[in-house]
Protein backbone atom coordinates (compact mmCIF):
# COMPACT_ATOMS: atom_id res chain seq x y z
CA UNK A 1 0.00 0.00 0.00
CA UNK A 2 1.19 3.52 -0.78
CA UNK A 3 1.22 6.46 1.63
CA UNK A 4 -1.80 7.95 -0.07
CA UNK A 5 -3.78 4.71 0.24
CA UNK A 6 -2.94 4.39 3.93
CA UNK A 7 -3.93 8.01 4.59
CA UNK A 8 -7.25 7.40 2.83
CA UNK A 9 -7.78 4.22 4.90
CA UNK A 10 -7.12 6.15 8.14
CA UNK A 11 -9.68 8.78 7.19
CA UNK A 12 -12.23 6.11 6.27
CA UNK A 13 -11.77 4.36 9.63
CA UNK A 14 -11.99 7.68 11.47
CA UNK A 15 -15.38 8.37 9.87
CA UNK A 16 -16.70 5.01 11.04
CA UNK A 17 -15.21 5.19 14.55
CA UNK A 18 -15.77 8.88 15.20
CA UNK A 19 -12.07 9.24 16.11
CA UNK A 20 -8.65 8.39 14.77
CA UNK A 21 -8.13 4.61 14.55
CA UNK A 22 -5.51 2.67 16.49
CA UNK A 23 -3.01 0.49 14.66
CA UNK A 24 -4.87 -2.80 15.31
CA UNK A 25 -8.18 -1.21 14.28
CA UNK A 26 -6.69 0.03 11.02
CA UNK A 27 -5.37 -3.43 10.23
CA UNK A 28 -8.67 -5.14 11.10
CA UNK A 29 -10.95 -2.68 9.30
CA UNK A 30 -8.88 -1.82 6.22
CA UNK A 31 -6.18 -4.47 6.03
CA UNK A 32 -3.29 -2.02 6.48
CA UNK A 33 -0.20 -3.99 7.63
CA UNK A 34 1.45 -2.42 10.74
CA UNK A 35 4.89 -2.95 9.19
CA UNK A 36 3.88 -0.88 6.17
CA UNK A 37 2.96 1.97 8.51
CA UNK A 38 6.34 1.64 10.25
CA UNK A 39 8.19 1.72 6.95
CA UNK A 40 6.38 4.63 5.30
CA UNK A 41 5.54 6.82 8.30
CA UNK A 42 7.90 5.62 11.07
CA UNK A 43 4.95 4.98 13.35
CA UNK A 44 1.18 5.27 13.75
CA UNK A 45 1.34 8.75 15.34
CA UNK A 46 2.88 10.28 12.22
CA UNK A 47 0.53 8.35 9.94
CA UNK A 48 -2.54 9.64 11.78
CA UNK A 49 -1.25 13.21 11.72
CA UNK A 50 -0.43 12.89 8.02
CA UNK A 51 -4.15 12.20 7.56
CA UNK A 52 -4.93 15.49 9.33
CA UNK A 53 -6.09 13.86 12.55
CA UNK A 54 -4.92 13.67 16.14
CA UNK A 55 -4.11 10.26 17.71
CA UNK A 56 -6.82 8.78 19.89
CA UNK A 57 -4.46 7.08 22.31
CA UNK A 58 -3.06 3.55 22.41
CA UNK A 59 0.38 2.00 21.88
CA UNK A 60 3.08 4.61 21.87
CA UNK A 61 1.02 7.34 23.55
CA UNK A 62 1.59 8.67 27.04
CA UNK A 63 -1.67 8.19 28.94
CA UNK A 64 -2.16 10.11 32.16
CA UNK A 65 -2.47 8.19 35.41
CA UNK A 66 -5.76 9.99 36.09
CA UNK A 67 -7.21 8.65 32.84
CA UNK A 68 -6.10 5.07 33.54
CA UNK A 69 -7.37 5.06 37.11
CA UNK A 70 -10.75 6.58 36.31
CA UNK A 71 -11.33 4.34 33.31
CA UNK A 72 -10.61 1.27 35.45
CA UNK A 73 -12.94 2.55 38.18
CA UNK A 74 -15.77 3.30 35.74
CA UNK A 75 -15.59 -0.25 34.41
CA UNK A 76 -15.52 -1.66 37.96
CA UNK A 77 -18.65 0.36 38.77
CA UNK A 78 -20.39 -0.84 35.61
CA UNK A 79 -19.52 -4.49 36.22
CA UNK A 80 -20.05 -4.24 39.99
CA UNK A 81 -16.83 -6.22 40.49
CA UNK A 82 -13.10 -5.91 39.97
CA UNK A 83 -12.55 -6.01 36.16
CA UNK A 84 -10.47 -9.01 35.19
CA UNK A 85 -7.73 -8.53 32.63
CA UNK A 86 -10.01 -10.09 30.02
CA UNK A 87 -12.83 -7.72 31.01
CA UNK A 88 -10.61 -4.71 30.52
CA UNK A 89 -9.17 -5.92 27.21
CA UNK A 90 -12.74 -6.22 25.89
CA UNK A 91 -14.38 -3.17 27.44
CA UNK A 92 -11.70 -0.75 28.63
CA UNK A 93 -10.94 2.46 26.77
CA UNK A 94 -7.19 1.82 26.73
CA UNK A 95 -5.04 -1.28 26.40
CA UNK A 96 -3.86 -3.14 29.51
CA UNK A 97 -0.19 -2.46 28.64
CA UNK A 98 0.24 0.92 30.44
CA UNK A 99 -1.27 -0.56 33.62
CA UNK A 100 1.27 -3.39 33.65
CA UNK A 101 4.19 -1.14 32.83
CA UNK A 102 3.42 1.24 35.68
CA UNK A 103 2.19 -1.14 38.38
CA UNK A 104 3.76 -4.46 37.45
CA UNK A 105 0.67 -6.67 37.79
CA UNK A 106 -3.01 -6.39 36.94
CA UNK A 107 -3.85 -7.54 40.47
CA UNK A 108 -1.99 -4.48 41.80
CA UNK A 109 -4.41 -2.03 40.12
CA UNK A 110 -7.24 -2.13 42.75
CA UNK A 111 -4.92 -1.22 45.62
CA UNK A 112 -3.34 1.47 43.44
CA UNK A 113 -6.79 2.95 42.84
CA UNK A 114 -7.60 2.86 46.56
CA UNK A 115 -4.51 4.95 47.30
CA UNK A 116 -5.22 7.21 44.32
CA UNK A 117 -8.78 7.93 45.54
CA UNK A 118 -7.48 8.78 49.04
CA UNK A 119 -4.80 11.15 47.77
CA UNK A 120 -7.22 12.87 45.38
CA UNK A 121 -9.94 13.18 48.03
CA UNK A 122 -12.36 11.14 45.89
CA UNK A 123 -13.28 8.43 48.40
CA UNK A 124 -16.88 9.63 48.68
CA UNK A 125 -17.34 9.80 44.92
CA UNK A 126 -16.04 6.25 44.44
CA UNK A 127 -17.42 4.69 47.62
CA UNK A 128 -18.99 1.77 45.72
CA UNK A 129 -15.76 0.91 43.88
CA UNK A 130 -13.73 1.15 47.11
CA UNK A 131 -16.18 -1.32 48.71
CA UNK A 132 -15.51 -3.74 45.85
CA UNK A 133 -11.77 -3.35 46.44
CA UNK A 134 -12.14 -3.86 50.20
CA UNK A 135 -13.86 -7.19 49.59
CA UNK A 136 -11.00 -8.52 47.46
CA UNK A 137 -8.54 -11.07 48.74
CA UNK A 138 -4.92 -9.96 48.29
CA UNK A 139 -2.59 -11.77 45.92
CA UNK A 140 0.40 -12.20 48.26
CA UNK A 141 2.76 -13.87 45.78
CA UNK A 142 2.54 -10.99 43.32
CA UNK A 143 2.66 -8.39 46.10
CA UNK A 144 5.92 -9.88 47.43
CA UNK A 145 7.49 -9.84 44.00
CA UNK A 146 6.64 -6.18 43.52
CA UNK A 147 7.49 -4.94 47.01
CA UNK A 148 10.82 -6.75 47.06
CA UNK A 149 11.98 -4.95 43.96
CA UNK A 150 12.24 -8.18 42.01
CA UNK A 151 14.18 -10.24 44.57
CA UNK A 152 11.65 -13.08 44.36
CA UNK A 153 11.33 -14.73 40.95
CA UNK A 154 7.92 -16.34 40.46
CA UNK A 155 6.82 -18.48 37.53
CA UNK A 156 3.81 -17.57 35.35
CA UNK A 157 0.43 -18.35 36.85
CA UNK A 158 -3.10 -17.07 37.25
CA UNK A 159 -5.19 -15.58 39.99
CA UNK A 160 -8.69 -16.68 41.05
CA UNK A 161 -10.28 -14.87 38.09
CA UNK A 162 -7.97 -16.49 35.57
CA UNK A 163 -5.88 -13.36 35.03
CA UNK A 164 -2.24 -13.76 34.17
CA UNK A 165 0.19 -12.63 36.86
CA UNK A 166 2.76 -10.19 35.49
CA UNK A 167 5.98 -9.64 37.40
CA UNK A 168 7.92 -6.40 37.38
CA UNK A 169 10.75 -6.01 34.89
CA UNK A 170 13.21 -6.07 37.80
CA UNK A 171 11.85 -9.44 38.94
CA UNK A 172 12.13 -10.89 35.48
CA UNK A 173 15.70 -9.67 35.09
CA UNK A 174 16.65 -11.19 38.43
CA UNK A 175 15.14 -14.53 37.39
CA UNK A 176 17.12 -14.81 34.18
CA UNK A 177 20.22 -16.93 34.39
CA UNK A 178 23.46 -15.15 33.58
CA UNK A 179 25.84 -17.15 31.45
CA UNK A 180 28.75 -16.51 29.14
CA UNK A 181 28.71 -17.42 25.46
CA UNK A 182 28.84 -21.07 24.48
CA UNK A 183 31.78 -21.38 22.10
CA UNK A 184 30.53 -24.52 20.36
CA UNK A 185 27.32 -23.05 18.83
CA UNK A 186 26.20 -20.02 16.79
CA UNK A 187 24.74 -16.79 18.20
CA UNK A 188 21.31 -15.49 17.11
CA UNK A 189 19.67 -12.10 17.30
CA UNK A 190 16.74 -11.12 19.51
CA UNK A 191 13.45 -13.06 19.07
CA UNK A 192 11.16 -11.90 16.26
CA UNK A 193 7.33 -11.84 16.25
CA UNK A 194 7.38 -14.10 13.20
CA UNK A 195 6.44 -17.71 12.62
CA UNK A 196 8.88 -18.10 9.72
CA UNK A 197 12.07 -16.61 11.18
CA UNK A 198 12.55 -17.06 14.93
CA UNK A 199 15.33 -14.52 15.58
CA UNK A 200 16.68 -11.28 14.15
CA UNK A 201 19.31 -11.65 11.42
CA UNK A 202 22.98 -11.61 12.40
CA UNK A 203 24.34 -12.18 8.88
CA UNK A 204 23.58 -11.46 5.25
CA UNK A 205 21.94 -14.83 4.56
CA UNK A 206 19.30 -14.20 7.23
CA UNK A 207 18.70 -10.71 5.83
CA UNK A 208 18.01 -12.24 2.40
CA UNK A 209 15.52 -14.64 4.01
CA UNK A 210 13.81 -11.84 5.94
CA UNK A 211 13.60 -9.65 2.83
CA UNK A 212 12.01 -12.54 0.95
CA UNK A 213 9.32 -12.81 3.65
CA UNK A 214 8.25 -9.16 3.35
CA UNK A 215 9.38 -8.03 -0.12
CA UNK A 216 5.78 -7.90 -1.38
CA UNK A 217 4.72 -5.74 1.60
CA UNK A 218 7.56 -3.35 0.85
CA UNK A 219 6.42 -2.90 -2.75
CA UNK A 220 8.87 -5.29 -4.46
CA UNK A 221 8.36 -8.30 -6.73
CA UNK A 222 11.61 -10.27 -6.91
CA UNK A 223 12.68 -11.35 -10.40
CA UNK A 224 16.00 -13.06 -9.65
CA UNK A 225 18.64 -13.70 -6.97
CA UNK A 226 22.29 -14.30 -7.86
CA UNK A 227 25.69 -14.84 -6.29
CA UNK A 228 27.39 -11.85 -7.94
CA UNK A 229 26.77 -8.12 -7.59
CA UNK A 230 24.01 -7.01 -7.43
CA UNK A 231 22.36 -9.73 -5.36
CA UNK A 232 18.84 -9.21 -6.60
CA UNK A 233 16.76 -7.76 -9.41
CA UNK A 234 13.15 -6.85 -8.74
CA UNK A 235 10.23 -4.78 -9.92
CA UNK A 236 9.38 -1.92 -7.55
CA UNK A 237 6.16 0.05 -7.35
CA UNK A 238 7.48 3.60 -7.73
CA UNK A 239 4.04 5.20 -8.11
CA UNK A 240 0.57 3.73 -7.58
CA UNK A 241 0.15 1.24 -10.41
CA UNK A 242 3.58 2.05 -11.91
CA UNK A 243 6.51 -0.40 -11.64
CA UNK A 244 10.18 -0.26 -12.65
CA UNK A 245 13.05 -2.75 -12.60
CA UNK A 246 15.62 -2.05 -9.82
CA UNK A 247 18.99 -3.55 -8.89
CA UNK A 248 19.24 -4.50 -5.21
CA UNK A 249 22.31 -5.28 -3.11
CA UNK A 250 21.56 -7.06 0.16
CA UNK A 251 23.88 -6.48 3.14
CA UNK A 252 23.70 -7.07 6.88
CA UNK A 253 24.96 -3.50 7.45
CA UNK A 254 24.70 -0.82 4.76
CA UNK A 255 28.35 0.23 5.20
CA UNK A 256 29.38 -3.22 4.00
CA UNK A 257 28.45 -2.03 0.52
CA UNK A 258 31.49 0.27 0.60
CA UNK A 259 33.68 -2.30 2.37
CA UNK A 260 32.97 -4.85 -0.38
CA UNK A 261 33.96 -2.34 -3.06
CA UNK A 262 30.65 -2.39 -4.92
CA UNK A 263 30.03 0.13 -7.70
CA UNK A 264 27.57 2.89 -6.83
CA UNK A 265 26.42 3.10 -10.44
CA UNK A 266 25.51 -0.60 -10.45
CA UNK A 267 22.89 -0.48 -7.69
CA UNK A 268 19.58 1.29 -7.10
CA UNK A 269 18.59 -0.10 -3.68
CA UNK A 270 20.47 -1.36 -0.61
CA UNK A 271 18.42 -3.73 1.54
CA UNK A 272 20.05 -4.14 4.94
CA UNK A 273 19.25 -5.02 8.52
CA UNK A 274 21.06 -1.99 9.95
CA UNK A 275 21.71 1.30 8.12
CA UNK A 276 25.01 2.65 9.44
CA UNK A 277 26.61 4.27 6.40
CA UNK A 278 26.47 8.08 6.87
CA UNK A 279 28.11 8.66 3.50
CA UNK A 280 25.65 6.55 1.53
CA UNK A 281 25.07 8.20 -1.89
CA UNK A 282 21.73 9.98 -2.08
CA UNK A 283 20.83 8.30 -5.36
CA UNK A 284 20.72 4.88 -3.63
CA UNK A 285 17.53 3.99 -1.78
CA UNK A 286 18.15 2.25 1.57
CA UNK A 287 15.58 -0.17 3.03
CA UNK A 288 16.47 -0.77 6.69
CA UNK A 289 14.61 -3.95 7.64
CA UNK A 290 15.15 -3.68 11.39
CA UNK A 291 12.72 -0.75 11.37
CA UNK A 292 9.93 -3.15 10.50
CA UNK A 293 10.25 -4.89 13.86
CA UNK A 294 8.01 -3.61 16.66
CA UNK A 295 9.89 -3.97 19.95
CA UNK A 296 8.22 -3.68 23.34
CA UNK A 297 9.61 -0.84 25.44
Number of C-alpha atoms within 10 A of each C-alpha: 17 17 17 12 12 24 17 14 20 29 19 16 18 19 12 11 11 8 15 24 27 20 20 15 15 21 15 11 14 15 13 19 16 17 19 20 23 17 19 16 17 14 19 21 21 17 22 24 15 16 18 13 17 15 17 14 16 20 16 12 11 9 14 9 13 11 12 19 18 15 16 22 24 15 19 22 18 11 11 14 17 23 25 18 19 14 14 18 14 11 13 17 15 20 17 16 13 19 19 19 15 12 16 23 20 22 23 20 21 23 15 12 21 20 13 17 19 11 10 9 11 12 16 10 10 17 13 16 23 21 13 15 19 13 10 12 8 14 13 9 14 22 15 15 22 22 11 11 13 19 16 19 19 17 10 9 10 10 14 9 11 11 17 17 22 24 26 21 15 17 20 17 14 14 15 9 6 8 6 5 9 8 7 6 7 7 10 12 11 12 12 15 13 12 7 10 14 13 15 19 24 15 15 15 13 17 23 22 14 20 21 14 13 15 16 14 15 19 17 21 17 18 11 10 15 9 7 8 15 19 18 21 21 19 16 19 19 13 9 11 7 9 15 11 16 17 18 24 23 23 23 23 20 23 18 16 19 13 8 9 8 14 11 14 8 13 20 17 20 25 23 28 27 19 21 13 14 8 8 17 10 7 11 15 14 20 21 18 21 16 16 19 15 13 10 6 5
